[in-house]
Amino acid sequence: MATLRPPRSVSSRDSSDGSERLDGAGSWDALEWTKIEPVTRSVSHVNSEFLLEAERVIEEGHGVVLVNRDEAGTLFVTNFRLLFLVVKNQSAARQIDRSPSRRLLQIIGKDMRIIVFGFRPRTKQRRVIFDALLRCAKPARIWDLYAFTCGPSKFSKPNSKVRLLNEYFRLLGKGSHCASVSMVEEGSFTLSNDLWRISNTNSNYTVCSSYPFALIVPKSISDEEVIQASTFRARCRIPVVSWCHPGTGAVLGRSAQPLVGLMMNMRSNADEKLVASLCTQLVDGKGSRRKLYIADARPRKHALANGAMGGGSESSSNYFHSEIVFFGIDNIHAMRESFARLRDYLDTHGAASSDGMSSFLRHGGSTWGGGNLSSMSASVSTLGDSGWLIHVQSVLAGSAWIAARIALESASVLVHCSDGWDRTSQLVSLANLMLDPYYRTFAGFQALVEKDWLAFGHPFSDRIGMPSVSGTSFDLTRQSSTGNLSSSPVRQSSGSFTPQTSNTSHAQNNYSPIFLQWVDCVSQLLRVYPFAFEFSSTFLVDFLDCVLSCRFGNFLCNSEKEREKCGIYEACGCLWAYFADLRSLEGSSHAHYNLFYDPLKHNGPIFPPAAALAPTLWPQFHLRWACPSESQAGELEAESRSMAIKFSELQKAKEAAEMKAKEYSVAMETLKAELRNEKRLSSSAVNLAQRASKESAAIKRAILSLGCRVNYTSNGDCTVDVESNPTGSQEKSIQSPPRKESDGTMERDDNSDLSVSVTVVSDDVSSSPLGQVCETLCPLRTRDGSCQWPSAGCAQLGCQFVGLKANFDAFDHLSIYDSYFES
């Protein structure tokens, strides 16, 4: 799948004559090469499969060699990125392009990558590709960027102002309130607690154009005082609350430098009152006021130098109960140069460099000192000379100091640098990350970036190198150079670095990897506290790639006001929605989730000690191009994720097996209950059979006592005949009443094994001597001649025991008297 790989500048050098060098002073928005091997279809058809929505090819070059990997293919310039497709048969093309007269095009990326393409001599392909890069990478208008061409698509998100207000409500302990678009439009979001309130004085960006529409200020400060205080701060960036401690009331504030002037004697009563209001009373019952630290991110000498331009720093004598601290963090220009040196170091000493040669073989292995340990140490020390890790450590140390003062001393801290949108954003947001575990989740990280970077006006367009609302143009300079490019167009033959930046002044080049450096700091905290973050290092890498590529509109423009003016949120897609969609497809098994995240292990502030603040290179980001096989962290994380997925599958299988076993157990219990019931019914049937057998024997004896003969048939029936009856008489029989089931139905079973038939042959039942004998001998006859068994068949025919046929179940309804058994 295609990913976003943004470079910073475009330059080309002619290795044949060495007389021409074209430098791009700005930056390019996206770059990638995609390797397809083998390719069996036409290049144009293959190319269409890799284009994103609304992406189109601007120019293409055939027979181009990627010098980094010594691969030949076709190079495509689209309105969004650079695509390099490797062709199937490339041996002949490579033999041609390996000639010393090849023409090179070098692309330096913001993601630590340096790429060199080789073009065929005596063609205009290099010029065509270079011009296309400039047109697409540096459009005259911001609306010509791919983010606007693509549109919002399905990756849309609620209004950013609504999200900012919801975060403000959470900070003030009003999380039960939910912001809405109508609330923003009506200005009815001015909630407050005992100490702080949300002000709408900047709703039209009239107080400060680079601040958000809503600000958290002390409750005791009126909107008029806020407006008065804004005149004393650079770019009207007044002291406001970024985070407040829910228990102690300590706050973390941010602002720009005060305008104290060259003599450092200018003052503002409104500003001093506003700053003093950040120091609320301590909740210790003594009524004492908390201490205020004013953290100036700059070196002290730089703060004093700013006094010549009207800026400067505060005096502790003018701000009650305060202490001024200088962190000594360098400005954006020092960071840009340090990042360039780090990139060159990695390209020179990495396993794969832009000239396609291994660092072990270059110049006879001189990059490793030719086997001399002292020379090797001197070579490796170049990493320290870049200063990048020192700058990262300074930001980490300053943020940890701020977090400790707020959490451990219950003190308030006000942070600022010169303009309050570069170093201030780094320190404040990183301190927030240490103080509040919510910001270490996906939702919290988004809220943190949107609050302290986007809403408070970090100039992303300037720092990344994109056009702004005003339609800034990017000038290119054509310079002459001499020299031979026999090896890499990036470095000289001695291995020393050649400057990659143009000779424009610092004032003209505002590009600086400030936000990238902050994400690097977050990755260092993630390395030290692997259980404290919900997101992984892979998420941070993908996040940075999307920010630098400008595929989405979240990080375009320099302020909230500019993004609103451009209609960014209506016209462009949302990065956060894109990431949420990716995670929803795979759930917790997605690579953006941190496998080791334990919210209970670090459910409060984290304070990295000084010994833990020694940073190292971020392997997944810094080493992914220069040392791909040595970037072990990503592979280990992938392996751990694979093991976690397998464990999750086994866990699900175990739960399914346990559920099945439980179902089997319930079924067994049911079967046991049914078996017990069947045994009970069987025992009852046996008892009934035994009782019926006894009653049958008694009836048999009673019939025999009447002088009758009992005959048994093969089916178990028995017939009782009276010998004295005349022959030829009509046979009459009476059956016993049918058995009545439990449901009320009547059931007859003429084939019952326990049935007996008693028949008598008589011409006249009523006058039969047998009938008279029965009436005389019947034990059921009463003294008055009535029958105690009126429902019996014999009583209905006028003679007992005549025509009776019944099974033994019917005997349950009979009453057997003791007289049956008397002699």
C-alpha positions in Angstrom: 0.0 0.0 0.0 1.2 3.4 -0.8 2.5 5.6 2.0 3.4 9.2 2.3 7.1 10.1 2.3 7.6 13.9 2.2 10.9 15.5 1.2 12.1 19.0 2.0 13.9 20.3 -1.1 14.7 19.4 -4.7 18.1 19.9 -6.3 19.8 18.5 -9.3 23.4 18.3 -10.3 25.0 17.5 -13.7 27.7 14.9 -13.2 29.0 15.3 -16.7 30.3 18.9 -16.5 29.6 19.8 -12.9 28.8 23.4 -13.9 25.1 23.5 -13.0 23.3 23.2 -9.7 19.6 23.9 -9.1 18.5 24.2 -5.5 14.9 24.3 -4.2 14.9 26.7 -1.3 11.5 25.4 -0.1 10.1 21.9 0.4 8.1 19.3 -1.4 4.9 17.9 0.0 5.2 14.1 -0.7 7.5 11.6 -2.1 7.5 7.8 -2.5 8.8 5.1 -4.7 6.8 2.0 -5.2 8.5 -1.2 -6.3 6.5 -3.5 -8.5 8.4 -6.5 -9.7 7.7 -8.0 -12.1 5.5 -5.8 -14.2 3.7 -7.7 -17.0 1.3 -5.0 -18.1 1.7 -1.6 -19.6 3.2 1.0 -17.2 0.3 3.4 -17.6 -2.2 0.7 -16.6 -0.1 -0.3 -13.6 0.2 3.3 -12.6 -3.5 3.8 -12.4 -3.8 1.1 -9.7 -1.7 3.1 -7.3 -3.2 6.5 -7.6 -5.3 7.9 -4.8 -8.6 9.6 -5.1 -8.3 12.7 -7.3 -4.6 12.0 -7.8 -3.3 12.5 -11.4 0.0 12.1 -13.2 1.7 15.4 -14.2 4.9 14.1 -15.8 6.7 10.8 -16.2 10.2 9.8 -17.0 11.2 6.5 -18.5 14.5 4.6 -18.1 15.2 6.4 -14.8 17.7 4.8 -12.4 17.1 5.0 -8.6 20.8 5.3 -7.6 20.1 4.4 -4.0 19.1 0.9 -5.0 20.6 0.7 -8.5 17.2 -0.1 -9.9 15.8 1.1 -13.2 12.1 2.0 -13.8 9.6 4.7 -14.6 9.3 7.9 -12.5 5.9 9.6 -12.1 5.3 13.0 -10.8 1.7 13.4 -9.6 -0.2 16.3 -8.0 0.5 14.7 -4.6 3.7 12.6 -4.6 6.5 10.9 -6.5 6.1 7.3 -7.6 8.9 5.1 -8.9 7.9 1.8 -10.5 10.5 -0.8 -11.2 10.3 -2.5 -14.6 10.7 -6.2 -15.2 13.6 -6.2 -17.7 16.0 -3.5 -16.4 19.5 -4.9 -17.1 20.0 -3.1 -20.4 18.6 0.1 -19.0 21.0 0.0 -16.0 24.0 -0.6 -18.2 23.2 2.5 -20.2 22.5 4.6 -17.1 25.6 3.6 -15.3 27.7 5.6 -17.8 29.6 8.5 -16.1 27.6 11.0 -18.1 24.3 10.3 -16.4 22.4 13.3 -15.2 21.4 13.3 -11.5 18.5 14.7 -9.7 18.7 14.8 -5.9 15.7 15.0 -3.6 16.2 15.8 0.1 13.3 14.7 2.3 11.9 15.9 5.6 11.7 12.3 6.7 15.5 11.8 6.8 15.7 10.5 3.3 18.0 11.6 0.5 17.1 10.2 -2.9 19.1 10.4 -6.2 17.7 9.6 -9.6 19.8 9.2 -12.7 18.5 10.2 -16.1 19.7 9.3 -19.6 22.2 11.9 -21.1 21.2 14.2 -23.9 17.5 14.1 -22.9 15.3 16.7 -21.3 13.7 14.3 -18.8 15.6 15.6 -15.8 14.5 19.2 -16.6 10.9 18.1 -17.2 10.7 16.2 -13.9 12.4 19.0 -12.0 10.0 21.7 -13.3 7.0 19.4 -12.6 8.2 19.0 -9.0 8.4 22.7 -8.5 5.0 23.3 -10.0 3.3 20.7 -7.8 5.3 21.1 -4.6 5.2 24.9 -4.5 1.8 26.0 -5.9 1.1 29.7 -6.0 -2.1 29.2 -4.1 -2.9 27.0 -1.1 -6.1 25.8 -2.9 -3.9 24.1 -5.5 -2.7 21.6 -2.9 -3.8 18.0 -3.2 -5.7 18.2 0.1 -8.2 20.6 -1.6 -8.3 18.6 -4.8 -9.1 15.4 -3.0 -11.9 16.9 -0.8 -13.2 15.7 2.5 -14.3 12.3 1.2 -15.5 10.1 4.0 -12.8 11.3 6.4 -14.7 14.2 7.9 -14.9 15.3 11.5 -17.0 17.5 13.7 -16.1 21.2 13.9 -12.7 21.8 15.5 -14.1 24.6 17.6 -16.5 22.2 19.2 -13.7 19.8 20.0 -11.7 22.6 21.6 -14.7 23.7 23.8 -15.2 20.1 24.9 -11.6 20.0 26.0 -12.0 23.3 27.9 -15.1 21.9 29.6 -13.1 18.9 30.7 -10.3 21.1 32.1 -12.8 23.2 34.1 -14.5 20.1 35.5 -17.6 20.7 33.4 -17.4 17.5 31.4 -21.1 16.9 31.7 -21.6 19.8 29.2 -21.4 19.1 25.5 -20.4 21.8 23.1 -22.3 22.3 19.8 -22.0 24.4 16.7 -24.9 26.6 17.8 -23.1 27.2 21.1 -20.1 28.4 19.1 -22.2 30.6 16.8 -24.1 32.2 19.7 -21.1 32.6 21.9 -22.9 30.8 24.8 -19.8 28.8 25.8 -18.6 31.1 28.6 -18.7 28.6 31.4 -16.6 29.0 34.6 -15.7 27.3 37.9 -14.5 28.8 41.1 -11.1 30.0 39.7 -11.2 30.1 35.8 -13.6 31.0 33.1 -13.9 30.7 29.3 -13.7 34.1 27.6 -15.2 34.9 24.2 -13.4 38.2 23.9 -11.3 36.8 20.9 -14.3 35.2 19.2 -13.6 37.3 16.1 -9.8 37.1 16.4 -9.7 40.8 17.1 -7.6 40.6 20.3 -5.0 38.1 18.8 -5.2 36.7 15.3 -3.0 33.7 16.1 -4.9 32.7 19.3 -8.1 30.5 19.3 -11.6 32.0 19.5 -12.0 30.9 23.1 -9.5 31.4 26.0 -9.3 30.2 29.6 -8.5 33.2 31.8 -8.7 33.8 35.6 -12.2 34.4 36.7 -11.2 37.6 38.4 -10.0 39.2 35.2 -12.5 41.0 33.0 -12.5 41.1 29.2 -11.5 44.7 29.2 -8.4 43.9 31.3 -7.6 41.0 28.9 -7.7 43.5 26.0 -5.4 45.9 27.8 -2.9 43.2 28.7 -2.7 42.1 25.1 -0.8 45.3 24.1 2.1 44.4 26.4 2.8 41.0 24.8 4.4 40.1 21.5 1.9 39.6 18.7 -0.8 40.2 21.4 -0.3 36.7 22.8 -1.4 37.3 26.4 -0.9 34.9 29.3 -3.7 32.3 29.2 -4.3 28.9 30.9 -3.4 25.8 29.0 -3.9 23.2 31.8 -5.1 23.4 35.3 -4.7 20.8 38.1 -8.1 19.5 39.2 -7.0 19.1 42.8 -4.6 21.9 43.8 -5.6 24.6 41.4 -2.1 25.0 40.0 -2.1 26.0 36.3 0.2 25.8 33.3 0.0 29.0 31.3 1.5 30.2 28.0 2.1 33.5 26.3 4.6 35.4 24.2 7.5 37.5 25.5 6.7 40.8 27.2 7.5 44.1 25.4 9.8 45.5 28.1 12.0 47.5 25.6 15.7 48.0 25.3 16.1 49.3 28.8 13.9 46.5 30.3 11.9 49.1 32.1 8.5 49.0 30.4 5.6 47.7 32.5 1.9 47.0 32.2 -0.5 47.0 35.2 -3.0 44.9 33.3 -0.4 42.3 32.4 1.0 42.1 35.9 -2.5 41.7 37.3 -3.3 39.0 34.8 -0.1 37.1 35.6 -0.6 37.5 39.3 -4.1 36.0 39.0 -2.5 32.7 37.9 -1.2 32.4 41.5 -4.3 31.6 43.3 -4.3 30.9 47.0 -3.1 27.4 48.1 -5.7 25.1 49.5 -3.7 24.5 52.7 -6.0 26.4 55.0 -3.4 29.1 55.7 -4.4 31.5 53.0 -0.9 31.6 51.5 -0.4 32.3 47.8 1.3 29.7 45.6 4.6 30.4 43.9 4.8 31.4 40.2 7.6 30.3 37.9 8.1 32.2 34.7 9.9 29.8 32.4 11.6 31.5 29.4 12.5 28.8 26.9 15.3 30.9 25.3 18.9 31.3 26.4 19.3 34.3 28.6 21.5 36.1 26.1 18.9 35.7 23.4 16.2 37.1 25.7 18.4 40.1 26.3 19.1 40.5 22.6 15.4 40.6 21.9 15.2 43.7 24.0 16.8 45.6 21.1 13.7 44.8 19.1 11.3 45.8 21.9 11.0 42.3 23.5 12.8 40.8 26.4 11.9 39.0 29.6 10.1 39.7 32.8 11.6 41.0 36.0 10.8 39.1 39.1 10.5 42.4 41.0 7.5 43.4 38.9 5.6 40.1 39.3 4.6 39.1 42.8 6.0 35.9 44.3 7.6 34.9 41.0 10.9 33.4 39.8 12.4 33.7 36.3 14.0 30.5 34.8 15.8 30.3 31.4 15.9 26.9 29.7 18.4 27.8 27.0 16.6 26.1 24.1 17.9 27.3 20.7 15.7 28.9 18.0 14.1 27.5 14.8 17.2 28.2 12.7 19.5 26.2 15.0 17.0 23.3 14.9 16.8 23.4 11.1 20.6 23.2 10.7 20.9 20.5 13.4 18.3 18.4 11.6 20.1 18.8 8.3 23.4 17.7 9.9 21.7 14.6 11.4 20.2 13.7 8.1 23.6 14.0 6.4 25.2 11.9 9.1 22.7 9.1 8.6 23.1 9.2 4.9 26.9 9.1 5.2 27.2 6.4 7.8 24.1 4.4 7.1 23.9 0.9 5.6 22.2 2.3 2.5 23.1 5.8 1.3 22.0 8.0 -1.5 24.9 7.1 -3.7 24.1 3.4 -3.5 27.3 2.5 -1.7 27.6 0.9 1.7 29.3 2.9 4.4 31.6 -0.1 5.0 33.0 0.2 1.5 33.1 3.9 0.9 36.6 5.3 0.7 38.1 2.0 1.8 36.1 1.9 4.9 37.3 5.3 6.0 33.9 6.1 7.4 34.7 3.5 10.1 38.2 4.8 10.5 39.7 2.1 8.3 39.9 -0.2 11.3 41.5 2.5 13.5 39.4 2.8 16.7 40.4 6.4 17.3 39.4 7.4 13.8 36.2 5.5 14.1 35.3 7.4 17.3 36.0 10.7 15.6 33.7 9.6 12.7 30.9 8.6 15.0 31.2 11.7 17.1 29.7 13.5 14.1 26.3 12.4 15.5 27.0 14.5 18.5 28.2 17.4 16.4 24.7 17.5 14.8 23.3 18.6 18.1 20.0 17.0 17.5 19.9 14.8 20.5 21.1 17.6 22.7 18.2 19.8 21.6 15.8 16.9 22.2 17.2 16.4 25.7 16.8 20.2 26.4 13.1 20.1 25.5 12.6 16.9 27.6 14.4 18.3 30.6 12.5 21.6 30.5 9.1 19.9 30.2 9.9 17.5 33.1 11.0 20.5 35.2 7.6 22.3 34.5 5.6 19.1 35.3 7.5 18.6 38.6 6.9 22.2 39.7 3.1 21.9 39.1 2.6 18.4 40.5 5.1 18.4 43.4 5.1 22.0 44.5 1.6 23.0 43.5 3.1 26.0 41.9 1.9 27.7 38.7 4.2 28.0 35.7 4.0 30.5 32.8 5.9 29.5 29.7 7.0 31.7 26.8 9.7 32.1 24.2 9.8 34.9 21.7 6.5 34.6 19.9 5.1 31.8 22.0 4.3 29.4 19.2 7.4 27.2 18.7 9.4 26.3 21.9 6.4 27.3 24.0 4.2 24.8 22.2 6.8 22.1 22.7 7.3 22.7 26.4 3.6 23.2 27.3 2.3 20.2 25.3 5.0 17.9 26.5 4.4 19.0 30.2 0.7 18.4 29.6 1.5 14.9 28.4 3.5 14.2 31.6 0.9 15.6 33.9 -2.4 14.3 32.5 -2.7 10.6 31.6 -5.7 11.5 29.4 -3.3 13.0 26.9 -1.5 9.7 26.6 -4.6 8.1 24.9 -5.7 8.4 21.3 -8.5 10.9 22.1 -6.3 12.9 24.5 -3.4 13.1 22.1 -5.7 14.5 19.4 -7.1 17.0 21.9 -3.6 18.0 23.0 -2.4 18.6 19.4 -5.5 20.5 18.5 -5.3 22.7 21.6 -1.6 23.5 22.1 -0.4 23.3 18.5 -3.3 24.1 16.1 -5.6 26.4 18.2 -2.7 28.3 19.7 -1.2 29.1 16.3 1.9 27.1 15.6 2.7 28.3 12.0 2.6 24.9 10.3 2.7 26.3 6.8 5.9 28.2 7.5 7.6 25.4 9.4 6.7 22.7 7.0 7.2 24.8 3.9 3.7 25.1 2.5 2.0 28.1 0.9 -0.1 30.1 3.3 -3.4 32.0 2.9 -1.6 35.0 1.5 -0.3 32.9 -1.4 3.4 33.1 -0.5 5.6 32.4 -3.5 8.8 30.4 -3.3 11.8 31.8 -5.2 14.4 29.6 -6.6 18.0 30.7 -7.2 20.3 29.4 -9.9 23.9 29.1 -8.8 27.1 27.8 -10.3 29.3 25.2 -8.8 32.3 23.3 -9.7 33.5 19.9 -8.7 33.1 16.3 -9.7 30.1 14.2 -8.6 31.8 10.8 -9.0 30.3 9.5 -5.8 27.3 11.1 -4.0 25.9 14.4 -5.0 25.3 15.0 -1.2 28.9 15.0 0.1 32.4 15.9 -0.9 35.0 13.3 -1.7 36.5 13.7 1.7 33.3 12.6 3.4 32.6 16.0 5.0 29.2 17.5 4.6 28.2 20.0 2.0 25.6 22.5 3.0 22.2 21.5 1.7 20.4 24.7 2.5 20.4 27.7 0.2 22.2 30.9 1.0 19.0 32.7 1.9 18.9 34.5 5.2 17.2 33.1 8.3 14.5 35.6 7.9 13.6 34.3 4.5 13.6 30.6 5.5 11.1 29.8 8.2 11.2 26.1 7.6 12.1 24.2 10.8 11.3 20.7 12.1 9.8 22.0 15.4 6.8 19.8 15.4 8.9 16.8 14.3 11.2 17.4 17.2 8.3 17.4 19.6 7.0 14.1 18.3 10.6 12.8 18.7 10.4 13.8 22.3 7.1 11.9 22.7 8.8 8.8 21.2 11.5 9.2 23.8 8.9 9.2 26.6 7.2 6.2 25.0 10.5 4.4 25.1 11.0 5.1 28.8 7.4 4.5 29.8 6.1 1.8 27.4 3.1 1.0 29.6 1.9 4.7 29.9 0.8 5.3 26.3 -2.2 3.9 24.4 -0.6 4.5 21.1 2.5 3.0 19.6 5.7 4.3 18.0 4.2 3.1 14.6 1.3 5.5 15.2 3.7 8.4 15.7 5.6 7.6 12.5 2.4 7.4 10.5 1.2 10.6 12.2 4.3 12.5 11.2 4.2 11.2 7.6 0.6 12.4 7.2 1.5 15.8 8.8 4.5 16.4 6.5 2.6 15.1 3.3 -0.2 17.6 3.6 -2.7 15.0 2.4 -5.2 16.2 5.0 -6.2 19.8 5.9 -5.6 19.7 9.6 -2.1 21.1 9.5 -2.4 23.5 6.7 -2.2 27.3 7.3 -0.6 29.1 10.2 -3.5 29.6 12.6 -7.1 28.8 13.4 -8.2 32.1 11.8 -6.5 31.2 8.5 -7.9 27.7 8.4 -11.4 29.1 9.0 -10.8 31.7 6.2 -9.8 28.9 3.8 -12.7 26.6 4.7 -10.2 23.8 5.5 -12.6 21.7 7.6 -15.3 21.8 4.9 -13.0 21.3 1.9 -10.4 18.9 3.1 -10.2 15.5 4.7 -9.5 15.0 8.4 -6.4 13.1 9.5 -8.0 12.0 12.8 -11.0 10.5 11.0 -8.6 8.7 8.7 -6.7 7.1 11.6 -9.9 6.2 13.4 -11.1 4.5 10.3 -7.9 2.5 10.0 -8.1 1.4 13.7 -11.8 0.4 13.4 -11.0 -2.1 10.7 -8.7 -4.2 12.8 -9.6 -3.2 16.4 -7.1 -3.5 19.1 -4.8 -5.6 16.9 -4.0 -2.6 14.7 -0.4 -1.5 14.6 -1.3 1.9 16.1 -2.2 0.3 19.5 0.5 -0.1 22.1 0.5 -3.8 23.2 1.9 -2.9 26.6 -0.5 -0.1 27.5 -1.7 -0.4 31.1 -3.8 2.6 32.2 -3.7 1.5 35.8 0.1 1.3 36.0 0.6 5.0 35.1 -2.8 6.7 36.0 -1.1 9.9 37.2 1.8 12.2 36.3 5.1 10.7 35.1 8.3 12.4 36.1 11.3 11.1 34.2 14.5 11.5 36.2 17.5 13.2 34.8 19.3 9.9 34.1 16.3 8.8 32.0 16.4 11.9 29.8 19.4 10.9 27.8 17.8 10.5 24.3 18.7 8.2 21.6 17.9 8.0 17.9 14.3 7.1 17.2 14.9 3.9 15.2 11.5 3.7 13.5 11.8 7.2 12.1 15.5 8.1 11.9 16.9 4.8 10.8 14.2 3.4 8.6 15.9 4.6 5.3 19.6 4.7 6.2 19.6 1.5 8.3 16.4 -0.5 7.4 17.6 -3.8 8.7 19.0 -2.3 11.9 15.7 -0.7 12.7 14.9 -3.5 15.0 12.3 -1.8 17.2 9.6 -1.9 14.5 10.3 -5.6 13.8 10.2 -6.5 17.5 7.0 -4.6 17.9 5.5 -6.4 14.9 6.6 -9.8 16.2 5.1 -8.9 19.6 1.9 -7.9 17.9 1.8 -11.1 16.0 2.3 -13.1 19.2 -0.4 -11.0 20.9 -2.8 -11.7 18.1 -2.1 -15.4 18.4 -2.6 -15.2 22.1 -5.9 -13.4 21.6 -7.0 -16.1 19.2 -6.0 -18.8 21.7 -7.8 -16.9 24.4 -11.0 -16.8 22.3 -10.6 -20.5 21.5 -10.3 -21.2 25.2 -13.3 -19.2 26.0 -15.3 -20.9 23.3 -14.2 -24.3 24.6 -15.1 -23.3 28.2 -18.5 -22.2 26.9 -19.0 -25.5 25.1 -17.9 -27.5 28.2 -20.4 -25.5 30.2 -23.1 -26.3 27.7 -22.2 -30.0 27.9 -22.2 -29.9 31.7 -25.7 -28.4 31.7 -26.9 -31.0 29.2 -25.4 -33.8 31.4 -27.2 -32.4 34.4 -30.5 -32.3 32.4 -30.0 -35.9 31.3 -29.2 -37.0 34.9 -32.4 -35.3 36.0 -34.4 -37.0 33.3 -32.8 -40.3 34.1 -33.7 -39.9 37.8 -37.3 -39.1 36.8 -37.4 -42.2 34.5 -36.2 -44.3 37.4 -38.8 -42.9 39.7 -41.5 -43.6 37.1 -40.2 -47.1 36.5 -40.2 -47.8 40.2 -43.8 -46.5 40.4 -44.8 -48.7 37.5 -43.3 -51.8 39.2 -45.2 -51.0 42.3 -48.4 -50.6 40.4 -47.7 -53.9 38.6 -47.1 -55.7 41.8 -50.3 -54.3 43.3 -52.2 -55.2 40.2 -50.9 -58.8 40.4 -52.1 -59.1 43.9 -55.5 -57.7 43.0 -55.7 -60.1 40.0 -55.0 -63.1 42.2 -57.7 -61.9 44.6 -60.2 -61.5 41.9 -59.2 -64.9 40.5 -59.9 -66.5 43.8 -63.2 -64.7 44.1 -64.3 -65.9 40.7 -63.2 -69.5 41.5 -65.2 -69.3 44.7 -68.3 -68.7 42.5 -67.7 -72.0 40.8 -66.4 -70.5 37.5 -63.7 -71.9 35.3 -60.8 -69.7 34.3 -59.2 -70.1 30.8 -56.0 -68.2 29.7 -55.4 -67.3 26.1 -52.1 -66.9 24.3 -52.2 -63.1 24.4 -52.6 -63.1 28.2 -56.3 -62.8 28.4 -58.3 -65.1 30.6 -61.9 -66.2 30.2 -64.1 -67.3 33.1 -67.0 -69.6 32.0 -69.9 -70.9 34.1 -70.4 -74.6 33.4 -74.1 -74.8 34.4 -75.2 -72.4 31.7 -77.3 -73.9 28.8 -75.7 -74.0 25.4 -76.8 -71.8 22.6 -77.4 -68.9 24.8 -76.4 -65.3 23.8 -73.0 -64.3 25.0 -72.9 -61.1 26.8 -69.7 -59.3 28.0 -69.1 -56.2 29.9 -65.8 -54.3 29.8 -64.4 -52.3 32.6 -64.3 -48.5 32.2 -61.3 -47.2 30.2 -58.3 -45.8 32.0 -58.3 -42.1 32.4 -55.0 -40.3 31.6 -53.6 -37.4 33.6 -54.6 -34.9 31.0 -58.3 -36.0 31.2 -58.5 -38.1 28.1 -59.7 -41.6 28.1 -57.5 -44.5 26.9 -58.5 -48.0 26.2 -56.0 -50.8 25.6 -57.8 -54.0 24.6 -54.5 -55.7 24.1 -53.1 -55.2 27.5 -51.0 -58.0 28.8 -52.8 -57.8 32.2 -56.4 -57.9 30.9 -59.0 -60.5 31.9 -62.3 -61.3 30.3 -65.2 -62.8 32.3 -68.2 -64.0 30.2 -71.4 -65.8 31.0 -73.9 -67.4 28.7 -77.5 -67.0 29.7 -80.8 -66.7 28.0 -82.4 -64.5 30.6 -80.0 -62.6 32.8 -82.6 -61.2 35.1 -84.2 -64.6 35.8 -81.0 -66.6 35.6 -80.3 -68.7 38.7 -76.7 -67.6 38.4 -77.9 -64.0 38.8 -79.8 -64.9 41.9 -76.8 -66.8 43.2 -74.6 -63.7 42.5 -77.0 -61.4 44.2 -77.0 -63.7 47.2 -73.3 -64.2 47.3 -72.1 -60.8 46.1 -70.1 -59.1 48.9 -71.0 -55.7 47.5 -74.7 -56.2 48.2 -76.1 -54.2 51.1 -78.8 -55.4 53.5 -81.5 -53.4 51.6 -80.5 -55.1 48.4 -78.7 -52.2 46.7 -75.3 -52.5 45.1 -72.2 -50.7 46.4 -70.6 -50.9 42.9 -73.4 -49.3 40.7 -71.0 -48.3 38.0 -69.8 -51.8 37.4 -70.9 -53.7 34.3 -72.5 -56.5 36.3 -74.8 -54.1 38.1 -75.8 -52.5 34.7 -76.8 -56.0 33.4 -78.5 -57.1 36.6 -75.8 -59.4 37.6 -72.4 -58.8 39.2 -69.3 -60.4 37.7 -71.1 -60.9 34.4 -69.5 -59.6 31.2 -66.5 -57.8 32.9 -63.5 -57.0 30.8 -60.8 -54.6 32.1 -57.1 -54.2 32.3 -55.5 -53.9 35.7 -55.1 -50.2 35.5 -58.9 -50.0 35.9 -58.6 -51.7 39.2 -57.1 -48.6 40.7 -60.6 -47.3 40.8 -62.0 -50.4 42.6 -62.4 -50.9 46.3 -61.4 -54.4 47.3 -63.0 -55.4 50.6 -61.6 -58.0 53.0 -64.7 -60.1 52.4 -63.1 -61.1 49.1 -60.5 -63.1 50.9 -62.8 -64.7 53.5 -63.5 -68.4 53.1 
